[in-house]
Amino acid sequence: MKTFEIPEFYNSPILSRVKDYRSEKDPKKKDFSPTLLDFGSVRFLLARHFGFCYGVQNAIELSFRAVKENPNKRIFLLSQMIHNPEVNSNLLDRGVKFLMDTDGKTLTPFSELTKEDVVIIPAFGTTLAISKQLADIGIEIKSYDTTCPFVHRVWNKADKLGSENFTVIIHGRPGHEETRATFSHSSASSPSLIVKDKKEAQLLGDFILGKMSLEKFEELFKGRYSSAFNPLTSLERLGVINQTTMLAEETQEIANYLKQVMVEKFGAATIQNHFADTRDTLCYATNENQDATHQLLKQDADVAIVVGGYNSSNTSHIVELCEQRFKTFFISSVKEIESKDRINYFDIHSEQRKTGQEFLPDKKPLTVVLTSGASCPDAMVEEVLMKILSFCTGNKSIEEVMLSLN
């Protein structure tokens, strides 16, 4: 796999050794069991896969290259380059400015741009309309277009479905940058509709089977379908794609459910004419991180800590999985850990920051699940590990623990 030039301050000496060890031991990535780092008084269970994925590394390399190669030009990020506040802050510190926020609200009017400016397209990609706006100004975006190749793969899948006259159902968060970009590309080649979860897919199924009125459908899915989408004619041939960072099992459940709906309406004998059996369009890192998290759930632990940006879709799904078994805290950085008894964390259900008391049980040995999202630097995870170590006494040395891996 391609290697990238990533700023050294994102790397972790400890976690790099762990990952190198696991890669040497399991080069084909068949073993998703966690790594145990046993310091004596505290034991860490590290997910087999976590941290920067291919697309994020590519985006970081191109973004920092843009800064280096254009010292006398204005440089803009279309929106957050990835969903990690530390990485975005590092670019802002180097003079890069945002054109929009994550919801698409303008921060710097496009009318202020000139053809001499540099614009970085984020890893999520962008809409066809925005690409045209930039092209009309004369800005060449190809050099610093960091759109993840796995997002491009989803767009290609949508194009193929459109060429075969299928309507595209997109499983994704409607307001997410990637979903907005995918909807734009998909809508150019086929009628398209966004569903955010299994519940909305079931509502769509009710309409397809005649259990819901047209008025109710239009009310529920307002703003979620393309101009070419006609509820009365566009739901006879369906194909499912997704935002690349969604929960894998939910996407599969949605696809399976909608296929059964089409069987119920049109019959099993001709199902191939009404439902495209597309392969899951999650990126490899999302699949690996979620598979690794499932293996964590088979372990016994006292607490789980997940590190990442609070608006990171892939990270929030890891949190969602961890919550099935462990008391879980979702934090953006080590700064959220005030003491052994106090932690600030993000509640994905209320979408609010909260404070937890006595979050680390007073026991020995203490077992902590530790992982992160695909946009979180390993250095930030190491900081959390070291902070927790500082609360515990009688620890083995880091070198002693590292040597025990061999």
N, C-alpha and C positions, 0 to 999 in steps of 0.2 A: 504494500500500500504506500502511496505517496507520503513523503514526510514534508512538514511545513516549518517555516521559520517563525516561531512564536517567541515573543519577548520572554526572557529568562525569568522575569518576576512572576510569571504565571505558573511556573513549574514547582514541583515539590520534591525535594531530595528523597524523602521517605516514601511517598506514594509512587514515585517513578521506579524505585527499586522493587516495590511490590508488584507493579504492573509488568515490569521487565521479567520478574521471576515467573509470574503467571503465564506470560506470553511464551517463555521458553519451555515451561512445563506443559502448556496446552496451546500449541500454535494454531490448531484448527478451531479453537474456541468451542469445544464440545462440553467442557466442564463449567457449569454456571454456579457452582457452590461458592460461598463467600470465603474470603481470606481471614484467618484468625490472627490477630496481633495480640499476644498475651503478655501484658506488662506486669502481671502478678495481681496487683490490687484492682486493676481495671483491664478488661478484655474488649478489644474492638473487633467487630465483625464487619469487614469491608465488602461491599458488593463486588462481584467479579468484574462488572463493567460500570463505570461512572465517569463523569468529567467530559472534557471537550471531545466532541465527535468530529468526523471528517469535515462536515459542512461548516462547523464553527471554526475549526482551525483554518480552513480556507478563507473564511470571512475575516478573521483576525489578521492573517498574513497580508491579504490584499488591502485592508484598511490602514495598517501601519505602513505598508509600502506606499500608499497614496500620500500619506503625510511626508514620508521621506523624499519621494520623487517630485513633490510640488511645493517647495519651500516658500515660494513667492506668490502662491495662488490661494484664493479662498476655497476651503474644502467643506463640503456639507455632507452630512448623513441624511439620507432620505427620511429615516426614522431611526429608532433604536436598532443598532447593527445586529445585536442579539439581545435576548432578554436576560441580561445580567448587568446590574447597576455599576459594578466595579469596572467591567470592560468598557462600558459606554463612558464612564467618568474618565477613564484613562485617555480616551480619544478626545473628549471635551477639553481635558487639560492641555492637549497638544494643539488647541485652536480650532478643532473641528466643531461645526455647529449643526443643529438639527433643523431640517426643513419642516417636519411634521412630528406630532407626538404619536404614540402607539394607536390612537383611535382615528388617526388621519386628519386631525385638526392642524391647520396651518400655523406654524411658528415663524417661518420666514417666507413671505410671499414669493411665489415663483416669478412674479414680475420684477423682482429685484435681482434675479439671476442673469448672468451674461454667459456667452459661449466660452469665456475664459475660465469660468468656475469649474471646479471638480465636484462631482456628485457620486457618492458611494451608495450603491443599491444594497440593502441589507440581505442577510441570509434567507429571509422569508420570501424574497422576490418582491415584485410590485405589479401594479395593474397595467394593462395595455394603455389606458388613458394617460397615466402618469408618464410612462415611457414616451408616448407621443409628445406630451407637453415639453419634456426635456429635449427631445429631438428637434422640436420646432424652434427652441431657443438656440439650438446649435451645440448643445452639450453632448459629447461622446461618452456614453456610459459603459461601453463594453469593457474597457480596461479595468474598471473597478466595480463591476457587477458581481457581487458575492453570493448571488442566489445559489442556494444549495443544489447540487446535482440531483438529489433525491426529490426536491420540489419540482425540478424540470421533468423528472420521470413521471410525476403525477400529471403534469400538464400534457405530456405526450400521451398518457393513457386517456385523458379526457378528449384529446384530439382524435384518437382512434375510435373511441366510443361515438363521437360525433359523426365521423365518416361512415359509421355503420348505422346511423340514424337512431341511436339510443339517447334517451334523456339521462343526464348525469346527476346523480344524487351525491352531494358532497357531505361527508360526515366531518364537521368541524365547528369551531367556535365562530359564530357569525362576525364578531367584531375583530377577530385576530387578523394581523397583517397577512399571514400566509393564506388564510381562508379567503380574505378579500382578493388577494392576487390570483389564487386558483379559480375563484368564481369568475373573475374577469377573463382569464384565459379560456376557461371551459365554456363560458357564455358565447365566445366568439365562434365556436364550432358546433354547439349543441344547446338545446334548452337545458337549463340547470337550476337546481334547487338545493338549498342548504338545510340540513337537519343537524341539530347540535347534540342529540343523544338518542338513546333507544326509545324514550317516551315520545319524542317528536316523530320518530320513525313509525311508531304505532299509530299516531294520529294521522300520518300520511297514509298508512295502510287502511285506516277507517274510511278515508275519503275514496281511496281506490276501490274499495269494496262497497261503496254506496251507503256507508253508515254515517256520513257527515255531509252537511250541505255545502254548496259552493261558497256561500257567504261566510260560513264558519271557517272554511279552509283559507279563504283570502284574508280573513282577520288574523288567523294564527300564523300564517306564513308571509304576511306583508313585508316587503323588502327583502325577502329571502329567495326570490326566483327571478330569472332573467326575463328580458323583454320578449324573447321568443318562446317563453314557456306559457303554454295554455293548459290550465288544469283539466280541461275537458278532452284534450287530444294528446297531451304530452306524457301521459302516464301508462302507455301501452308497451313501451320498451324501455327498460331501466338498466343502468349500470352504476355501481357504487365505487367511489374513490374517497380518499380522506385527507384531511390535514395530517401531515406526516408525524405529528407528535401526540396523536390521540391514543386512548387505551386500545390495544390490539384486540382484546376480547370483545369490546363493545362494538368496534367496527365490524367484526365477524358476526356478532349477534344481529346487527342491523342488516347486513347483507343476507344472512340466513332467513331472517324474518320477512324481508321484502320479497325474497324468492318464493317463500311459501304463500305470501299474499298473491303473487302473480300466478302460482299454481292453482290456488283457489279460484281465481277469476278466469284464467284462460285454459286450465288443465295442464297435467304433467306432460302430455304427449308433445306439446308444442312449446314447452317452457324456454327452449333455446331461442325462440323467436321473440321472447318477451323479457328475458333476464340474461344479462351478460355476466358470466362467472369470472369476473376480474379477480386477479390475485390482489391480496392486501397491498396497499400502497404506503404503508408506514416505512420510514427510513430504517436502515439496518441498526442504527444506534438506539432508536426508540425500542425496537424489538429486543435487542441485546440487554438494554438497561431494564426493561420490564421483565424479561426472563430471569435476569440476575436478581431482581427484587423478589420474584416469586420464590426463588431458592432461599432468600433471606427469611421468608415467612415460615420456612420449615425449621428455623432455629429458635432456641430459647434466649431471650434477651430482656433486660429491664427497661430499656428505653431506646427509641430510634431518633436519630437526628438526620434531617435531610437539608442540604445546603443548596441554595440557588435563588434566582430572582423570583420575586413574588408574582410576576406576570408571566412566568415561564410555564407554558402548557405542559411540556414533557416532565418538568419537575413536579408540578402539582399532581400529575397522575402517579408518580412514584410515591408521593405523600399519601395519596388515596389508597394505594396498595398497602403501604406500611401500616396505615391505620387499622387495617383488617385484623392485625395481630398485636401490634405494639402501641404503647403510649408514644405518640410521635410529635416531634417539634420541627416545624419548617422554618428555617432561619436564613436570612440573606447573607450573613457573615458572622464572624466570631464576635463582633461588637454587640450582638444581641444577647450574648451570655454575660450577664453582669456578675454572677457569682454562682457558687454551687447550688444555691437555693433560689436563684432568680434568673429567668430567661424570658426574653421577648420573642414572640413567634407570630407567624401568620396563620390564621384559621382559614382554610380554603372554603369552608362552608358558609361562614358569615362574611368572608372576604375582608376581615378586619385584623389588625394587629392586636395581640393580647399579651398578657404577662402570666407566666407560670411560676408558681412557688414550689420550692423543694423538688425541682424537676429531676435531680439525680438522687436516687434512693441511697440511703446510708447503709451500704452493705459491701462486703468483700467476699469474693471478687464481684465487681460491678461489670455487667456486660452491656455494651453499647453498640447498636447497629449504626453504622455511619455510611452515608452515600450522598450523591449529589446529582443534579441534572446535567444534561449534555452541554449546557452553556456556562458551567461553573468551573473556574480554574482550580486545578489540584492544590495550588498554594493556599487557597481559601479553606479547603477541606483539611489540609494539614494544620492550619491555624486552630481550627476547632478541636482537632485531635490533641494538640499540645495544650490547649486551654483546659480540657478535661483532665489531662494527665496532671496538670498543676494542682488540681484539687485533691489528688490522691497521693498517699505516701507509700513508701516501700516499693517503688516501681523498679523493674529491671531497666537497664539502659537501652536506649534505642538500638545501639549496635548489637547488643545481646539478642534482642527480639528479632532484628533483621537476619542475624546469623541462624536463628532457629528455623527460619523458613526453608533453609537448604537441607 
